[in-house]
């Protein structure tokens, strides 16, 4: 892998991280050691063109339950502690302009 200091700067910019030159050089050295580690080099030399895509090595199944109404609030009960309301609606501060 061709790792350059410019790529580290670009990665920092994309990550919205700010580093001074000394920190960038230290980060570059650390990442370079990780990338040049013998197992990483070995992995990058493997031919994985025919390997199936594996999102998660452990099969995961979502266990869904039926939506059932457990407790039904009356409108007045739901609005009972509302700091402010207009008819049957909560009044909330506007956050989008």
N, C-alpha and C positions, 0 to 999 in steps of 0.2 A: 504494500500500500504506500502510495506516495503522500506522505504527510508533510505538510509545510507549515511554517509559521503563519502564512496568510490564511490557510484553511482553519487554523485554530482561531485566528481573529474573526473569520467569517462565522464560525460556529458560536463564538462568544457573542457576536452581534445578533445572530438569529435567536440566541437564548436570552437576549437582553441583559447580558452580564458585562460588567465593566472591569477591565484589568489594566494595570499599568504595565510597562514593558517588562519589568522584572518578573511580575506574576505570569505574564504571557509566556515568557521563556521557560519558567519553571513548569507551567502547565504543559507546554510543548514537550519538555523532557519527560514528564510523567506519562503522557499519552503515548509518546514514541516508545517508551519501555513496554507499555502494555501491548501496543500493536506489533512490536518486533518480538514479543515473547514467542518461544518456539512453537507453542500449540496454536497460536493465532496464525503464524506463518504456515503451519501444517494444514490448518483448516482452510486457509485461502487457496491452497494448492489442490484441494479435492475437487473432483468433477461432480457437480451436483445438478447437472442439467436434467437428468432423468429422475431425480429424487422427488417424491410427492411433497406437496405443500402441507406442512403440519403447523396448524395454528396453536394447538395445545396437545402435548403428548398424552395427556390423560383425558379420556372421554368424559365430557361434562354434559349432564342432562338437566334442564330446568324442570323443577317440579312445580307445576302451576296448580293452583286451586281455583275453583269456581268463585266468581265474584258474588258474594251474597251480602245483603244488607243486614248488618248486625244490630245497629242502633240507629233509629231514625229520629232526627231532631225536628221539632216543630220550628217554624220560622221564627217565632218570637223567642224561643229558647236559644236558638243559634245567635240571634242578634242582641241578646240580653246584655252582654258586657261590651258591646261595641262602643268605642269611645265616641264615634260619630257615625250617623247613618242617614240615608235619605230613603224614605219609604222602606223597601225590603232589601236594600243594598248597603254593604259596608262602604264607608268613605275612607279612602287611603290617600296619602300624599302622592302627588304626581311626581314620577321619576323620569319620564321621557318627555323631552321637549320637541 
